[in-house]
């Protein structure tokens, strides 16, 4: 395979040299491309390519975490890319360093960032804020009879200390977990997320050492929110995943689907808050998650992230404008880089505003 690629590259470079050579150019000058070909030979085996990636690029190797076995004794596992080694490489980025050494306060009555408004009043000094995003994707033909067999759940993270205009760039979004969706259904999110939750707890409490402007410092890590489409975040948050039945299937309010038909503003809804969620979880645990109480509360399981300090399950799963505009009137405030809210009115900011 490499020999064929090498031949194609050499022929293309020689043709380019012939077409662009000045009259009287020597043969040696026309073969200046040979160092490029030599460099390509370093990738002629998967071993050399992997070694180059590990030595020269900010690479963090994924870990295989065993979940169990199928009925034939074949191990079932998922891939986890450790969070701390990734963060240690990321703090070297100028945009991240700049925003870990300064505080940020909410900007008046205009909401243009997650740190504006009342949910997160300020960005603390010495803290890395991260957001998780979750979605499933199909790697085979989605219309085939085997659709769903190879469907994969992917969990990524972004560092919110990065300026808002850069956060949606692909090179600022990092992989954490890849797991077959069928394993998520079989083993549950609590088991799959255990390693990540343990890392987040440790990094919030003890932090990690990093070099900031040439000085060694300890940075703590705080999970701010988790986004995704409604079905995805309801699954990872422990909420029911059927939005048309039950007495309270919404993660934002206590209204029923019938009541949604006559509610057109957030003020019309009975909103869920941390105290309401905690009381419902205690009642569900006492009843061993009885179907009638699950239907009434809209909660089917505890959320793995509820173990994290300062993580409010009732308020840390915002709606995602890239997926669902909202099903009830409480689901009406979106996290978007160009969405501004001022004096109760929402408008899209002009480019560069």
NUVEX-402570 format. One line per 4 residues: for each residue x, y, z of N, C-alpha, C, O, CB. Coordinates in steps of 0.1 Angstrom, whole numbers. Glycine has a CB too. Layout:
residues N
X,Y,Z,X,Y,Z,X,Y,Z,X,Y,Z,X,Y,Z; ... $
END
This chain:
residues 353
8,-12,0,0,0,0,9,13,0,6,22,-7,-9,0,12; 19,12,9,28,24,9,35,26,-4,37,37,-8,37,23,21; 40,15,-10,48,16,-22,40,23,-33,45,31,-41,53,2,-27; 27,19,-34,18,25,-44,17,40,-41,17,49,-50,4,18,-44 $
15,44,-28,13,58,-24,26,65,-27,25,77,-32,9,59,-9; 37,59,-24,50,66,-26,52,69,-41,56,80,-45,62,57,-21; 48,59,-50,50,61,-64,41,73,-69,45,81,-77,46,48,-71; 29,73,-64,19,84,-68,25,97,-64,24,107,-71,6,82,-62 $
30,98,-51,35,111,-46,47,115,-54,48,127,-58,39,110,-31; 57,106,-57,69,109,-65,65,114,-79,70,124,-84,78,97,-66; 56,107,-85,52,111,-99,46,125,-99,48,133,-108,42,101,-105; 37,127,-89,31,140,-88,41,152,-86,40,162,-92,20,141,-77 $
50,149,-77,61,159,-74,70,162,-86,74,173,-89,69,155,-62; 73,151,-94,82,153,-105,74,160,-116,80,168,-123,86,139,-111; 61,157,-118,54,164,-128,53,179,-124,54,188,-133,39,158,-129; 51,182,-111,50,196,-107,63,203,-109,64,215,-113,46,196,-92 $
75,196,-107,88,202,-109,90,205,-124,95,216,-127,99,192,-104; 86,196,-133,88,198,-147,80,210,-152,84,218,-160,84,185,-155; 67,211,-147,59,222,-152,63,235,-147,60,245,-153,44,219,-148; 69,236,-135,72,248,-129,87,252,-129,91,262,-124,68,248,-115 $
95,243,-135,110,246,-136,113,257,-145,107,258,-156,117,233,-140; 122,266,-141,127,277,-150,136,271,-160,142,260,-158,134,287,-141; 137,277,-172,146,272,-182,160,271,-177,165,280,-170,146,281,-195; 167,260,-179,181,258,-175,182,253,-161,193,252,-156,188,271,-176 $
171,249,-155,171,244,-141,178,230,-141,176,222,-150,157,243,-135; 187,228,-131,195,216,-131,186,204,-126,175,206,-121,207,217,-121; 191,192,-129,184,180,-125,183,179,-110,172,175,-104,190,168,-130; 193,183,-103,193,183,-88,183,192,-82,176,188,-72,207,186,-82 $
181,204,-88,171,213,-83,157,208,-85,148,210,-77,172,227,-90; 155,200,-95,142,195,-98,138,183,-89,127,178,-89,140,190,-113; 148,178,-81,146,167,-72,146,171,-57,149,164,-48,156,156,-74; 142,184,-55,142,189,-41,131,183,-33,131,184,-21,141,204,-41 $
122,176,-40,111,169,-33,115,156,-26,107,151,-18,99,166,-43; 127,151,-28,131,138,-23,131,138,-7,127,128,-2,145,135,-27; 135,149,0,133,149,14,119,146,19,116,140,29,138,162,20; 109,152,11,95,149,15,92,135,14,85,129,22,86,158,6 $
96,128,3,94,114,1,100,106,12,94,96,17,99,109,-13; 112,110,16,119,103,27,111,104,40,110,94,47,133,108,29; 106,116,42,98,117,54,85,108,54,81,103,65,94,132,56; 79,107,42,68,98,41,71,84,45,62,76,50,62,99,27 $
83,80,42,87,66,45,87,63,60,86,51,64,101,63,40; 87,73,68,86,71,83,72,66,87,71,61,98,89,84,90; 63,67,78,49,63,81,45,50,73,34,47,72,39,74,77; 55,43,68,52,31,60,47,19,68,43,9,62,64,27,52 $
47,20,81,42,9,90,33,16,100,35,27,104,53,0,96; 23,8,105,14,14,116,22,16,129,19,25,136,3,4,118; 33,8,131,41,10,143,48,23,143,48,31,153,51,-1,144; 54,27,131,61,40,130,52,51,131,55,61,137,69,40,117 $
40,50,125,30,60,125,25,63,139,25,74,144,18,57,116; 23,52,147,18,53,160,29,60,169,26,68,178,14,40,166; 41,56,167,52,61,175,54,76,172,57,84,181,65,54,171; 52,80,159,53,95,156,42,102,163,45,113,169,52,97,141 $
30,97,163,19,104,170,21,105,185,19,116,190,5,96,167; 26,95,191,28,95,205,40,104,209,39,111,220,31,81,210; 50,105,201,62,113,204,60,128,200,65,137,207,74,108,197; 53,131,189,53,144,184,40,152,186,40,164,185,56,144,169 $
29,145,188,16,151,189,11,151,204,15,142,211,6,145,179; 2,160,207,-4,159,221,-14,148,222,-26,150,223,-11,173,224; -9,136,222,-17,124,222,-19,118,236,-10,118,244,-11,113,213; -31,114,239,-35,107,251,-41,94,247,-51,94,241,-44,116,260 $
-35,83,252,-40,70,248,-53,66,255,-54,69,267,-29,59,251; -62,61,248,-75,56,254,-72,44,263,-63,36,260,-86,54,244; -81,42,273,-80,30,281,-92,22,278,-104,27,277,-79,34,296; -90,9,278,-102,-1,276,-107,-5,290,-99,-10,298,-97,-13,268 $
-120,-2,292,-126,-6,305,-136,-17,303,-145,-15,296,-132,7,312; -134,-28,310,-142,-40,308,-155,-38,316,-155,-35,328,-134,-53,313; -166,-41,310,-179,-40,316,-184,-54,320,-190,-55,331,-189,-34,307; -181,-64,312,-186,-77,315,-184,-86,303,-175,-84,295,-201,-77,319 $
-191,-97,302,-190,-107,291,-204,-110,286,-214,-109,293,-183,-119,296; -204,-114,273,-217,-119,267,-218,-134,270,-210,-139,277,-217,-116,252; -229,-140,265,-232,-154,269,-221,-163,262,-222,-175,266,-245,-157,264; -213,-158,254,-202,-167,248,-189,-165,254,-179,-170,250,-201,-164,233 $
-188,-156,265,-176,-154,272,-167,-143,266,-156,-141,270,-168,-166,273; -172,-136,256,-165,-125,250,-166,-112,258,-177,-108,262,-170,-122,235; -155,-106,261,-155,-94,270,-162,-83,263,-160,-81,251,-141,-90,274; -169,-75,270,-176,-63,265,-170,-51,272,-170,-51,284,-192,-64,267 $
-166,-41,264,-158,-30,270,-162,-17,263,-169,-17,253,-143,-33,269; -156,-6,268,-157,7,261,-144,14,263,-135,10,271,-169,16,267; -142,25,255,-130,33,255,-132,46,263,-141,53,261,-125,36,241; -122,48,272,-122,61,280,-109,67,278,-98,62,280,-125,58,295 $
-109,80,274,-97,88,272,-96,96,285,-103,105,287,-98,97,259; -86,93,294,-85,99,307,-85,115,306,-79,121,298,-72,95,314; -93,120,315,-95,135,315,-83,143,320,-79,153,313,-107,138,325; -76,139,331,-65,147,336,-54,149,326,-49,160,324,-60,141,349 $
-49,138,319,-38,140,310,-42,149,298,-34,157,293,-34,126,304; -55,149,294,-59,158,284,-59,172,288,-54,181,281,-73,154,279; -63,175,301,-63,188,306,-49,194,308,-47,206,306,-71,189,319; -40,185,312,-26,189,313,-20,194,300,-12,203,300,-17,178,319 $
-24,188,289,-19,192,276,-26,205,271,-21,213,264,-21,181,266; -39,206,275,-47,218,271,-43,231,278,-44,242,272,-62,215,273; -38,230,290,-35,243,297,-24,250,291,-21,261,294,-32,240,312; -17,244,282,-6,250,275,-11,260,264,-4,268,259,3,241,269 $
-24,259,260,-30,268,250,-31,282,256,-36,283,267,-43,262,245; -27,292,248,-28,306,253,-42,310,257,-43,317,267,-22,315,243; -52,306,250,-66,310,253,-70,304,266,-78,311,273,-75,305,242; -65,292,270,-70,286,282,-62,293,294,-69,296,304,-67,271,282 $
-49,295,293,-41,301,303,-46,314,307,-48,318,319,-26,302,299; -49,322,297,-54,336,299,-67,336,308,-68,345,316,-57,343,286; -75,326,306,-88,327,313,-89,318,325,-100,315,330,-99,323,303; -77,313,329,-77,306,342,-71,315,353,-72,312,365,-69,293,341 $
-64,325,349,-57,334,358,-65,347,361,-61,356,369,-43,338,353; -77,348,355,-85,360,357,-99,356,361,-104,345,357,-85,369,345; -106,364,369,-120,362,372,-129,369,361,-124,378,355,-123,367,386; -141,364,360,-151,371,351,-164,372,358,-169,362,364,-152,363,338 $
-170,384,358,-183,386,364,-193,388,353,-190,391,342,-182,399,373; -206,385,357,-217,387,347,-217,401,341,-214,411,348,-230,383,354; -220,402,328,-220,415,321,-234,421,321,-241,419,311,-214,413,307; -237,428,331,-250,436,331,-262,427,329,-263,416,334,-249,447,321 $
-271,432,320,-284,425,317,-283,418,304,-294,413,299,-296,434,318; -271,416,298,-270,409,285,-264,396,288,-253,394,294,-261,417,276; -270,385,283,-265,372,284,-259,367,271,-267,365,261,-276,362,288; -246,365,270,-240,361,258,-230,350,261,-223,345,252,-233,372,251 $
-230,345,273,-220,335,277,-226,327,289,-235,332,296,-206,341,281; -221,315,292,-226,307,303,-223,314,316,-230,311,326,-220,293,302; -213,322,317,-210,329,329,-218,342,331,-216,349,342,-195,332,330; -227,345,322,-236,357,324,-249,351,330,-251,339,332,-239,364,311 $
-258,360,334,-270,356,340,-268,352,355,-259,357,361,-276,344,333; -278,344,361,-278,342,375,-273,327,378,-271,324,390,-291,344,381; -273,319,368,-269,305,371,-254,303,375,-252,296,385,-271,296,358; -245,311,369,-231,310,372,-226,325,373,-222,330,362,-223,301,362 $
-226,330,384,-224,345,385,-210,349,382,-208,360,378,-227,349,399; -200,340,384,-187,345,381,-178,332,377,-181,321,381,-181,352,393; -167,335,371,-157,325,368,-146,326,378,-139,337,377,-152,326,353; -144,317,386,-134,318,397,-120,316,391,-117,310,381,-136,307,407 $
-111,323,398,-97,322,394,-91,308,398,-94,303,409,-88,333,401; -83,302,389,-77,289,392,-86,277,390,-83,266,395,-72,289,406; -97,279,383,-106,268,381,-108,266,366,-111,276,359,-120,271,388; -107,254,361,-111,250,348,-125,245,347,-129,236,354,-101,239,342 $
-134,252,340,-148,248,338,-149,240,326,-144,244,315,-157,261,338; -156,229,327,-158,220,315,-173,218,313,-181,218,323,-150,207,316; -177,215,301,-190,211,297,-189,198,289,-181,196,281,-198,222,289; -199,189,292,-199,176,285,-210,177,274,-220,184,276,-202,165,294 $
-208,170,263,-219,169,253,-220,154,249,-210,147,248,-215,178,240; -232,149,248,-234,135,245,-244,133,233,-254,140,232,-240,128,258; -240,124,225,-249,120,214,-245,106,209,-234,102,211,-248,131,202; -255,100,202,-252,87,196,-250,89,181,-255,98,175,-264,77,198 $
-242,80,175,-240,81,160,-240,67,154,-235,57,161,-228,89,156; -244,65,142,-245,52,136,-233,51,126,-231,60,117,-258,50,128; -225,41,127,-213,40,118,-216,30,106,-207,29,97,-201,34,126; -228,24,106,-231,16,95,-243,22,88,-248,33,92,-235,1,100 $
-248,16,78,-260,21,70,-272,22,79,-277,12,84,-263,12,58; -277,34,82,-288,36,91,-301,30,86,-311,29,93,-290,51,95; -302,27,73,-314,22,67,-313,7,65,-323,1,61,-316,28,54; -302,0,69,-301,-14,67,-309,-22,78,-313,-16,88,-287,-18,67 $
-310,-35,76,-317,-43,86,-309,-44,99,-315,-47,109,-320,-57,80; -296,-41,98,-287,-42,110,-285,-29,117,-276,-27,125,-274,-48,106; -293,-19,113,-292,-5,119,-293,-6,134,-302,-13,139,-302,4,113; -284,0,141,-284,0,156,-275,-9,162,-271,-8,174,-298,-2,161 $
-270,-19,154,-261,-29,160,-248,-23,163,-242,-26,174,-259,-41,150; -243,-14,155,-230,-8,157,-232,7,161,-222,15,160,-222,-9,144; -243,11,166,-245,24,171,-236,27,183,-235,19,192,-260,27,174; -230,39,183,-220,42,194,-225,55,201,-229,65,195,-206,44,187 $
-224,54,214,-226,66,223,-212,73,225,-202,67,228,-232,62,236; -212,86,222,-200,94,223,-202,105,233,-212,113,233,-196,100,209; -192,107,242,-192,117,252,-180,126,250,-168,121,250,-193,112,267; -182,139,247,-171,148,245,-171,159,256,-180,160,264,-172,155,231 $
-160,166,257,-159,177,266,-153,190,260,-145,188,251,-152,174,279; -157,201,265,-151,214,261,-147,222,273,-153,220,284,-162,222,252; -137,230,272,-132,238,283,-138,252,281,-136,259,271,-116,239,283; -146,256,291,-154,269,290,-145,281,293,-150,292,292,-165,268,299 $
-133,279,297,-124,290,299,-119,295,285,-114,307,284,-111,286,307; -120,287,275,-117,291,261,-127,302,257,-139,300,260,-117,279,251; -123,313,250,-133,323,246,-144,317,238,-143,307,231,-125,333,237; -156,323,240,-168,317,235,-168,315,220,-174,306,215,-180,326,239 $
-161,324,213,-161,323,198,-153,312,193,-153,308,181,-156,336,192; -145,305,202,-136,294,198,-141,281,203,-137,270,198,-122,296,203; -151,281,211,-155,268,218,-161,258,208,-160,246,210,-165,271,229; -168,263,198,-175,253,188,-165,248,178,-169,240,170,-186,260,182 $
-153,252,178,-143,247,168,-140,233,171,-139,229,183,-130,256,167; -138,225,161,-135,210,163,-123,208,171,-123,198,179,-134,203,149; -113,216,169,-100,214,177,-101,218,192,-91,217,199,-89,220,170; -113,223,196,-115,227,210,-125,218,216,-130,220,227,-120,241,211 $
-129,207,210,-138,197,215,-131,183,216,-125,179,206,-151,196,206; -131,177,227,-122,166,230,-130,153,234,-140,154,241,-112,169,241; -126,142,230,-133,129,232,-130,124,246,-119,125,251,-128,119,222; -140,119,253,-139,112,266,-143,98,265,-135,89,270,-148,120,276 $
-154,94,260,-159,81,260,-165,77,247,-173,84,241,-170,79,272; -162,64,243,-169,58,232,-174,44,237,-166,36,242,-160,56,219; -187,42,235,-193,30,240,-205,26,231,-212,34,227,-198,31,255; -206,13,228,-217,8,221,-230,12,228,-231,10,240,-216,-7,218 $
-240,17,221,-253,21,227,-259,9,233,-266,10,243,-262,27,217; -257,-3,227,-263,-15,233,-258,-18,247,-265,-24,255,-261,-27,224; -245,-15,249,-239,-17,262,-244,-7,272,-246,-10,284,-223,-15,261; -248,5,268,-254,15,276,-267,10,282,-270,11,294,-256,29,269 $
-275,4,273,-288,-1,277,-286,-13,286,-294,-15,295,-296,-5,265; -276,-21,284,-273,-33,292,-268,-31,305,-272,-36,315,-264,-43,284; -257,-22,306,-250,-20,319,-254,-7,326,-252,-6,338,-236,-20,316; -260,2,319,-264,15,325,-254,25,326,-242,22,326,-269,12,339 $
-258,38,326,-248,49,326,-240,50,339,-228,54,339,-256,62,324; -246,46,350,-238,47,363,-226,39,363,-215,44,368,-247,43,375; -226,27,357,-214,19,356,-204,24,346,-192,24,348,-218,5,353; -209,29,335,-200,34,324,-193,47,328,-182,50,325,-208,36,311 $
-201,55,336,-195,69,340,-187,69,352,-182,79,356,-207,78,341; -186,57,359,-180,57,372,-165,62,372,-162,71,381,-179,43,378; -157,58,362,-144,63,361,-143,78,359,-135,85,366,-136,56,350; -151,83,350,-152,98,348,-156,105,360,-150,115,364,-161,101,336 $
-167,100,367,-171,107,379,-161,107,390,-159,117,397,-184,101,384; -154,96,391,-143,96,401,-132,106,398,-127,113,407,-137,81,402; -129,107,385,-118,117,381,-123,131,384,-115,139,388,-115,115,366; -136,134,381,-141,147,383,-141,151,398,-138,162,401,-155,148,377 $
-145,141,406,-145,144,420,-131,147,426,-129,156,433,-151,132,428; -121,139,421,-108,141,426,-102,155,420,-95,162,428,-98,130,421; -105,158,408,-100,170,402,-107,183,408,-101,193,408,-102,170,387; -119,181,412,-126,193,419,-120,195,433,-118,206,437,-141,190,419 $
-118,184,440,-113,185,454,-98,188,455,-95,197,463,-116,172,461; -90,181,447,-76,183,449,-69,190,437,-58,195,439,-69,169,450; -76,190,426,-70,197,414,-58,189,408,-56,177,412,-66,211,417; -51,195,399,-39,190,393,-29,201,391,-32,212,389,-42,182,380 $
-16,197,391,-5,206,390,-3,209,375,-3,201,366,8,201,396; -1,222,372,1,227,358,11,239,358,12,245,369,-12,230,351; 17,241,347,26,252,346,18,264,339,14,263,328,39,249,337; 16,275,347,9,286,342,18,298,342,23,303,352,-4,289,350 $
21,303,330,31,314,328,44,312,335,50,320,341,25,327,334; 49,299,334,62,295,339,62,292,354,72,288,359,71,306,337; 50,293,361,50,290,375,41,278,377,31,276,370,44,302,383; 45,269,387,37,257,390,25,262,398,26,269,408,45,247,397 $
13,257,394,1,261,402,-8,249,401,-7,240,393,-6,273,396; -18,249,410,-28,238,411,-41,244,405,-47,254,410,-30,233,426; -47,237,395,-59,241,389,-70,230,393,-68,218,392,-58,242,374; -81,235,397,-93,226,400,-102,226,388,-101,234,379,-100,231,413 $
-110,215,388,-119,213,376,-133,212,381,-136,205,390,-114,200,368; -142,219,374,-156,219,378,-165,216,365,-163,223,355,-160,232,384; -173,207,367,-183,204,356,-195,213,357,-201,214,368,-188,189,356; -197,221,346,-208,231,347,-221,226,342,-231,228,348,-203,243,339 $
-221,219,331,-234,214,325,-231,203,315,-220,200,311,-242,225,319; -242,196,312,-241,185,302,-252,188,291,-264,190,295,-243,171,309; -248,188,279,-258,191,268,-260,179,258,-251,170,258,-254,203,261; -270,180,251,-273,169,241,-288,170,237,-295,179,242,-270,155,246 $
-293,161,228,-307,162,225,-315,157,237,-309,151,246,-310,153,213; -328,160,238,-336,157,249,-335,142,253,-334,139,265,-350,160,247; -336,133,243,-336,119,246,-322,115,253,-322,107,262,-338,110,233; -311,120,247,-298,117,252,-296,121,267,-292,114,275,-287,123,244 $
-299,134,270,-297,139,283,-307,133,293,-303,132,305,-298,154,283; -319,130,289,-328,123,298,-322,109,302,-324,105,314,-342,122,292; -316,103,293,-310,90,296,-299,91,305,-298,83,315,-306,83,283; -289,100,303,-277,102,311,-281,108,324,-273,107,334,-267,110,304 $
-292,116,325,-296,122,337,-305,114,346,-308,118,357,-302,135,334; -310,103,341,-318,94,349,-333,98,348,-341,93,356,-314,95,363; -337,106,338,-351,110,336,-357,101,326,-351,94,319,-351,125,331; -371,100,327,-378,92,317,-376,96,303,-373,108,300,-393,92,321 $
-376,87,294,-373,90,280,-385,89,271,-383,87,259,-362,80,275; -397,90,277,-409,90,269,-416,104,272,-419,106,284,-418,78,272; -417,112,262,-422,126,265,-437,128,263,-442,139,265,-415,136,256; -444,117,259,-458,119,257,-467,112,267,-479,114,267,-462,113,243 $
-461,104,276,-469,98,287,-463,102,300,-452,108,301,-469,83,285; -470,98,311,-465,101,324,-471,115,329,-475,123,321,-450,101,325; -470,117,342,-476,129,347,-466,141,346,-470,153,346,-480,127,362; -453,138,346,-443,149,346,-430,145,338,-420,142,345,-439,153,360 $
-431,143,325,-420,138,318,-409,148,314,-399,145,308,-424,132,305; -411,161,318,-401,171,315,-391,173,326,-395,172,338,-408,185,313; -378,175,323,-368,177,333,-367,191,339,-360,193,348,-354,173,328; -375,200,333,-375,214,337,-387,218,346,-385,226,355,-374,223,325 $
-398,212,344,-410,216,351,-418,204,356,-415,192,353,-419,224,342; -428,207,364,-437,196,370,-450,195,362,-459,188,367,-440,200,384; -451,202,351,-464,201,343,-465,188,336,-455,181,332,-464,213,334; -478,185,333,-481,173,325,-482,177,310,-483,189,307,-494,166,330 $
-481,167,301,-482,170,286,-495,177,283,-495,186,274,-481,157,278; -506,174,290,-518,181,288,-517,196,292,-523,205,285,-530,174,295; -511,199,303,-509,212,308,-500,220,298,-502,233,297,-503,213,322; -491,214,291,-482,221,282,-490,228,271,-486,239,266,-472,211,275 $
-502,223,268,-510,229,257,-515,243,260,-518,251,251,-521,220,254; -515,246,273,-520,259,277,-510,268,284,-513,278,290,-533,258,286; -498,264,284,-487,271,290,-477,277,280,-472,270,272,-479,262,301; -476,290,280,-468,297,269,-457,305,275,-450,312,267,-478,305,261 $
-455,305,287,-443,312,293,-438,304,305,-445,296,311,-447,327,297; -426,307,309,-420,300,321,-428,303,334,-428,294,342,-405,304,322; -433,315,334,-441,318,346,-453,310,349,-458,309,360,-445,333,346; -458,303,338,-470,295,339,-467,281,345,-475,274,349,-477,293,325 $
-454,278,345,-450,264,349,-445,263,363,-441,273,369,-438,260,340; -447,251,369,-441,249,382,-428,242,380,-426,231,376,-451,239,391; -417,250,381,-404,246,378,-398,237,388,-400,238,400,-395,258,376; -390,227,383,-382,219,392,-369,226,397,-363,233,389,-378,205,385 $
-366,224,409,-353,230,414,-346,219,422,-351,207,423,-356,242,423; -335,222,428,-326,213,435,-334,206,447,-333,194,449,-314,219,440; -341,214,454,-349,209,466,-359,199,461,-361,189,467,-355,220,474; -366,203,451,-377,194,445,-371,181,441,-376,170,443,-385,200,434 $
-360,182,433,-353,169,428,-349,161,439,-351,148,439,-342,173,419; -342,166,449,-337,158,461,-348,151,468,-347,140,472,-329,167,470; -359,158,470,-371,152,477,-377,141,469,-380,130,474,-382,163,480; -377,142,455,-383,132,447,-374,120,446,-378,108,447,-385,137,432 $
-361,122,446,-351,111,446,-352,103,459,-352,90,459,-337,116,444; -353,110,471,-355,102,483,-367,94,483,-367,83,488,-355,112,495; -378,100,478,-391,92,478,-390,80,468,-395,70,471,-403,102,473; -383,82,457,-382,71,448,-373,60,454,-376,48,452,-375,76,435 $
-362,64,461,-354,53,467,-362,46,477,-360,33,479,-341,60,473; -370,53,485,-378,46,495,-388,36,489,-391,26,495,-385,56,504; -393,40,478,-403,31,471,-397,21,461,-403,14,454,-413,39,464; -383,21,461,-375,13,452,-380,16,437,-381,7,429,-378,-2,455 $
-381,28,434,-385,34,421,-397,27,416,-397,20,405,-373,32,412; -408,28,423,-421,22,419,-425,29,406,-424,41,404,-431,23,430; -432,21,397,-436,27,384,-445,38,385,-444,48,378,-443,16,376; -454,38,395,-464,49,397,-456,62,401,-460,73,396,-474,46,407 $
-446,61,410,-439,73,414,-429,78,403,-427,90,401,-431,70,427; -424,68,395,-416,72,383,-424,80,374,-419,90,368,-410,59,376; -436,76,371,-445,83,362,-449,97,367,-450,106,360,-458,75,360; -450,98,381,-454,111,387,-443,120,387,-445,132,385,-459,108,401 $
-430,116,389,-419,125,390,-411,127,377,-404,137,376,-410,119,401; -412,117,368,-404,118,356,-390,114,358,-381,117,349,-405,132,350; -387,107,369,-373,103,372,-373,88,373,-381,82,381,-367,109,385; -364,81,366,-364,66,366,-352,61,373,-351,49,376,-365,61,352 $
-341,69,375,-329,64,381,-321,76,387,-323,87,383,-320,56,371; -312,73,396,-303,84,401,-293,87,390,-289,79,382,-296,80,414; -289,100,390,-279,104,380,-265,102,385,-262,106,397,-281,119,376; -256,96,378,-242,93,382,-235,106,386,-227,106,395,-235,86,371 $
-238,117,380,-231,130,382,-236,137,395,-231,146,400,-233,139,371; -247,131,401,-253,137,413,-243,136,425,-244,143,435,-266,131,417; -233,127,424,-223,126,434,-213,137,434,-205,139,444,-215,113,432; -212,145,424,-203,156,423,-207,168,431,-219,171,431,-201,160,408 $
-198,174,438,-201,186,446,-205,197,437,-199,199,426,-190,190,455; -216,205,441,-220,216,434,-226,213,420,-227,222,411,-209,226,432; -230,200,418,-236,197,405,-251,195,408,-255,186,415,-230,184,399; -259,204,402,-274,204,405,-280,197,393,-281,203,382,-279,218,406 $
-285,185,395,-291,177,384,-303,184,378,-305,183,366,-295,163,389; -311,191,386,-323,198,382,-319,210,373,-328,215,365,-331,202,393; -307,215,374,-304,227,366,-291,226,357,-288,236,351,-302,238,375; -285,214,356,-273,213,349,-274,205,336,-264,201,330,-262,207,357 $
-287,204,331,-289,197,318,-297,207,309,-309,205,307,-297,184,320; -291,218,305,-298,228,297,-303,223,283,-297,213,278,-289,240,295; -313,229,277,-317,225,264,-306,229,254,-298,238,256,-330,232,260; -305,221,243,-294,223,233,-301,228,220,-309,221,214,-286,210,231 $
-297,240,216,-304,246,204,-300,239,192,-307,240,182,-299,261,203; -289,231,192,-285,223,180,-294,211,178,-293,205,168,-270,219,181; -302,207,189,-310,195,188,-325,198,189,-332,196,180,-305,185,198; -329,203,201,-343,204,204,-347,218,208,-341,223,218,-347,195,215 $
-356,225,201,-360,239,204,-368,239,218,-369,249,224,-369,245,194; -373,227,222,-380,227,234,-394,221,233,-400,223,222,-381,241,240; -399,214,243,-412,208,243,-422,215,252,-434,215,249,-411,193,246; -417,221,263,-426,229,271,-421,243,272,-409,246,268,-426,222,286 $
-429,252,277,-425,266,277,-414,269,287,-407,280,285,-437,274,281; -410,260,296,-399,262,305,-386,260,297,-375,265,301,-400,254,317; -387,252,287,-375,248,279,-373,259,268,-375,256,256,-376,234,272; -369,271,272,-370,282,262,-357,291,262,-357,301,255,-381,290,265 $
-347,288,270,-335,295,270,-324,287,265,-321,276,270,-332,301,284; -317,292,255,-307,283,248,-293,288,250,-290,300,253,-310,283,233; -283,279,250,-269,282,251,-263,283,237,-260,273,231,-261,272,259; -262,295,231,-257,297,218,-247,309,218,-250,319,223,-269,299,208 $
-236,308,211,-226,318,211,-231,332,206,-226,342,210,-214,315,203; -241,331,197,-246,344,191,-260,347,196,-267,355,189,-245,343,176; -265,341,206,-278,343,212,-277,352,224,-271,349,234,-286,330,215; -283,364,223,-282,374,233,-296,376,240,-306,375,232,-277,387,229 $
-297,378,253,-309,380,259,-308,393,267,-299,394,276,-313,368,269; -316,403,264,-315,416,271,-329,421,274,-337,421,265,-307,426,263; -331,424,287,-344,430,291,-356,421,287,-366,426,282,-346,444,285; -354,408,288,-365,398,286,-367,395,271,-375,387,268,-377,404,291 $
-358,401,262,-360,398,248,-348,390,243,-337,393,246,-362,411,240; -350,380,234,-340,372,228,-338,376,214,-348,377,206,-343,357,230; -326,378,210,-323,381,196,-309,375,192,-301,374,201,-323,397,193; -307,373,179,-295,368,174,-285,380,172,-289,389,165,-296,360,162 $
-273,379,177,-264,390,176,-258,390,161,-256,379,156,-253,389,186; -256,402,156,-250,403,143,-236,398,143,-229,397,154,-250,417,138; -230,393,132,-217,388,131,-207,399,137,-207,410,132,-213,384,117; -199,394,146,-189,403,152,-194,411,164,-186,418,170,-184,413,142 $
-207,410,167,-212,418,178,-209,411,191,-213,417,202,-228,419,177 $
END
